[in-house]
Amino acid sequence: METWICQSVSFVRHKLILVYRDTINATMVDVGNYTEFESLAVKLTGRRSKALVVVCVYRPPGTVTSTFTDQLSDMLDQIMLLGNRFVVVGDFNMLGDVAGGRPA
């Protein structure tokens, strides 16, 4: 069973926490449930600003599988359908490439 805690300055889902100022209106957004990573999505709206969806992601260490990339792609599709600006942040626990072909 999922546990959701909503306080005036933070949202908690699984082990992910988003802390924000109390002058910002925050609403939890459903972007789906995934087996390869945990996610927390919140739509933030300031007094005179456009909404911004912030998505926090945590992927445990391990081999990157096609299931992970498929699920991440699905989540990004869900976010795009919301029609808001968005940013995805978090710990993906995967190597990247840097110039020269060295691991990041």
N, C-alpha and C positions, 0 to 999 in steps of 0.2 A: 504494500500500500504506500502510495506517495504521500509525503508530508510537505505541506506548503505552509509557510509562516509569513505573514505580511505585517510589518510594523511601519510606523510612520517614516522611517529612514532606511529600511532595508527589506529585500526579498531574499528568501532562502529556498532553494530547491535542491534536493540531494545534498551535495557538499558545496554547491556554488552559492555565492553571496554577492548581491549587488547593493551597494550603499549609495544613496543619493541625498541631495539637499531637500529639506521639507518644503521649499518654495517651488519644487518641480512636481508636476502631476505624473505619477507612475502607474501603469496598468500592465499586469501580467499578460503576455501574449502566448497563445498556443501555437508552436511551430512543429508539433509532433513529438512522439516518443521514439527513441532510438536505442538499439542494443550496443552499438559500438562506441558511443560517447554520451556524456551527460550534457544537457543544455538548459539555460535559463534565458528567456527572452522577455524583455520589458520595454514597453513604449513610454518614452519620456517626453513630456510636453511642458515647456516653460510658459510664462505668462504671455509673451509676445513672439514666440518662436514656433516654427514648424515642428511636428513630431519627429522624433528620432528613435528607431528601434535599436536597442543594444542587446546583443546576444553574446552570452558568456558560454564558452565550450570547454569541457575537460575530456580528453581522451587518454585512457590509461596507456602506459608504455607497452610496446609490443609491435609486432609486424603490422604494417599498413596493409589492409586487405581490400579487395574490391567491394566487400560489403560496407566498409567504412566510407570509401569514396562515393558509393551509391547513396548511402544515407546522408552524407554531408551535402551532396548535390540536391537530394530531395529537400533537406532543410532549407538550403538557399533558395530553392524554388518557392517554398512556402513563405519565406520572408519577402521575396520579390512580389508575391501576390498581394501583400499587405499594402503596397503602393506608397510606403514611407521611405525616407532616407534610412540607412541602417549601417551599423558597424558590427563586425563579428570579431571578438577577442577571446583569448583563452590560451590554454596549454594543449597543443595538439600532439605533443610527444612524438614528433617525427622529424627526421633529418631533412634539411633543405640543401640547395646547391648555392654556392657562391661562385664568383668569377674564377675561372681557372679550373673548374670541375672539382674543387675540394668540398667536402661536407661542411655544412654551416655549423 
